[in-house]
């Protein structure tokens, strides 16, 4: 008699309903040919896809704890060396996942399994698929093969065509409570209580982002620099505004990387604008950037609520320009003179 559920040894927090569903699917061997893991960035969707893949190829006989972490397949998968697990994502200097990447991906999934196990393909950021890549992938989804599983991760389900959505099992990831992230940082990652408090609030429900802040000092310092640039953007001196823009553009990024760097900065500025509105409304307990309150306090009196709402619209419009391939320097300089 099949077990109702397997125990998952996945070091992930939040979204227990998804992991409960996948545990039951693994125990009953009721596996779909295609899944879409959707939800905001840095929730652990790609990590969940990897652990699901590891659980599928695990060679444990009792299958009570997945992945077992002891068998040869688990060892290979943990190192990213398992011959039946494939990952593709958008190259850093490109705007899309190309049709050539998808063709190689499909070709690899079509080969015989090395260990007579499942073959799993993970497409990270599937909303970056080019139109031709989507069409090539669709043909594969229309004719699923036995023991071949494709997992797509996307921030927004609407970014995928309905033809792909209709052929996939949809699993929706949600932001995780700050308290759960705080507990995880303290208990499992060795963070001090004060640092865990700051990072759990700053992560805004995204545990993978909190881990990144904690473990990657360079990444955290880069984030701090982008936060600090917001003060220059709000300066009444246009030269200081352009100076803030120059600091962002002087990172050495070019082409698509420069666009994505600019979008990342706009995202942070949007969240900081929201924080200023919350401070204006005396809702400081909801502020995301609590760790930066000393920097935010002097900015509070620079713009009233109406001006902050206007800035929100301008930032949103600038992101649209960047998505339409407007030169990042021109887009950001236009932003600097727009309010």
GICORDA-V383609 format. One record per pair of residues at least 6 apart in sequence whose ideal C-beta (glycine too) atoms are under 8 Angstrom apart, sorted by the first residue. I is the first residue (numbers start at 1). J is the second residue. Records with the same first field share a line. If there is no record, write none. Layout:
I->J / J
This chain:
2->27 / 28 / 29
3->27 / 28 / 63 / 64
4->24 / 27 / 28
5->20 / 23 / 24 / 27
6->23 / 24 / 26 / 27 / 55 / 63 / 64 / 65 / 66
7->23 / 64 / 65 / 66
8->19 / 22 / 23 / 26 / 51 / 55 / 65 / 66
9->65 / 66 / 67 / 68 / 69
10->19 / 48 / 51
11->188
12->19 / 44 / 47 / 48 / 51 / 207
13->44 / 176 / 180 / 181 / 184 / 207
14->43 / 44 / 174 / 175 / 176 / 177 / 180 / 181 / 207
15->43 / 44 / 48 / 173 / 174 / 176
18->48 / 171 / 172 / 173
19->48
21->171
22->52 / 55 / 171
23->66
24->30
25->31 / 32
26->55 / 56 / 63 / 66
27->63
31->56 / 118 / 149
32->149 / 168 / 169
33->141 / 144 / 145 / 148 / 149 / 150
34->141 / 144 / 149 / 150 / 151 / 152 / 164 / 167 / 168 / 169
35->49 / 52 / 149 / 150 / 151 / 152 / 168 / 169 / 170 / 171
36->126 / 151 / 152 / 153 / 154 / 157 / 160 / 164 / 165 / 168 / 169 / 170 / 171
37->45 / 46 / 48 / 49 / 151 / 152 / 153 / 154 / 171 / 173
38->45 / 153 / 154 / 155 / 156 / 157 / 170 / 171 / 172 / 173
39->45 / 155 / 172 / 173 / 174 / 175
40->155 / 173 / 175 / 205 / 206
41->155 / 206 / 209
42->203 / 206 / 207 / 208 / 209 / 212
43->173 / 174 / 175 / 176 / 205 / 206 / 207 / 208
44->173 / 207 / 208
45->153 / 173
46->122 / 124 / 153
47->208
48->173
49->122 / 124 / 151 / 153
50->77 / 85 / 87 / 122
51->67
52->120 / 151
53->77 / 85 / 118 / 120 / 122 / 149 / 151
54->66 / 67 / 74 / 77 / 78 / 82 / 85
55->66 / 67
56->117 / 118 / 120 / 149
57->67 / 73 / 74 / 77 / 82 / 84 / 85 / 115 / 117 / 118 / 120
58->66 / 67 / 68 / 71 / 73 / 74 / 77
59->68 / 71 / 72 / 73 / 74 / 115 / 117
60->66 / 67 / 68 / 70 / 71 / 74
67->74 / 77
68->74
69->78
73->82 / 115 / 117
76->82 / 83
77->85
83->114 / 115
84->113 / 114 / 115 / 117 / 118 / 119 / 120
85->119 / 120 / 122
86->105 / 108 / 109 / 119 / 120 / 121 / 122
87->121 / 122 / 123 / 124
88->97 / 101 / 102 / 104 / 105 / 121 / 122 / 123 / 124
89->97 / 123 / 124 / 125 / 128
90->96 / 97 / 124 / 125 / 128
92->256 / 257
93->255 / 256 / 257
94->256
95->128 / 256 / 259
96->128 / 129 / 130 / 133
97->123 / 125 / 126 / 128 / 129 / 130 / 133
98->130 / 133
99->130 / 132 / 133 / 136
101->133
102->129 / 133 / 136 / 137
103->136
105->121 / 123
106->136 / 137 / 140
108->119 / 121
109->119 / 121 / 140 / 145 / 148 / 150
110->145
111->119
113->119 / 147
117->147
118->147 / 148 / 149
119->147 / 148 / 149
120->148 / 149 / 150 / 151
121->148 / 149 / 150 / 151
122->150 / 151 / 153
123->129 / 137 / 150 / 151 / 152 / 153
124->153
125->153 / 154 / 155
126->152 / 153 / 154 / 159 / 160
127->154 / 155 / 156 / 159 / 160
129->137
134->160 / 161 / 164
137->150 / 164
138->161 / 163 / 164 / 167
140->150
141->150 / 164 / 167 / 168
142->167
152->160 / 164 / 168
154->160
157->165 / 170 / 172
174->205
175->204 / 205 / 206
176->205 / 206 / 207
177->205
178->200 / 201 / 203 / 205
179->200
180->207
181->196 / 199 / 200 / 203 / 205 / 207 / 210
182->196 / 197 / 200
184->207 / 210
185->191 / 195 / 196 / 199 / 200 / 210 / 211 / 214
186->192 / 193 / 196
189->211 / 214 / 215
191->199 / 214
195->214
197->290
198->290 / 291
199->210 / 213 / 214 / 291
200->210
201->287 / 288 / 289 / 290 / 291
202->209 / 210 / 213 / 288 / 289 / 290 / 291
203->209 / 210 / 213
204->271 / 288
212->219 / 220
213->219 / 220 / 223
214->220
223->268
224->292
225->247
226->248 / 264 / 265 / 268 / 269
227->268 / 272 / 289 / 292 / 295
228->295
229->244 / 247 / 248 / 265
230->244 / 268 / 269 / 272 / 299
231->244 / 295 / 298 / 299
232->240 / 241 / 243 / 244 / 247
233->241 / 244 / 245 / 269 / 335 / 336
234->299 / 302 / 303
235->241 / 244
236->302
238->336 / 337
241->336 / 337
242->333 / 336
244->336
245->329 / 332 / 333 / 335 / 336
248->261 / 262 / 265 / 332
249->258 / 262 / 328 / 329 / 332
251->261
253->260 / 261
258->328
259->322 / 325 / 328
261->328
262->322 / 328 / 331 / 332
263->319 / 322 / 323
266->315 / 318 / 319 / 322
267->319
269->315
270->312 / 315 / 316
271->288 / 289
272->289 / 296
273->308 / 311 / 312 / 315
274->288 / 312
275->287 / 288 / 289 / 296
276->296 / 299 / 300 / 303 / 308
277->305 / 308 / 309
278->284 / 286 / 287
279->287 / 296 / 297 / 300
280->300 / 304 / 305 / 308
281->305
284->290 / 293
287->293 / 296
289->296
303->311
307->339
310->339
311->339
314->335 / 338 / 339
315->335
318->331 / 332 / 334 / 335
321->331 / 334
322->328 / 331
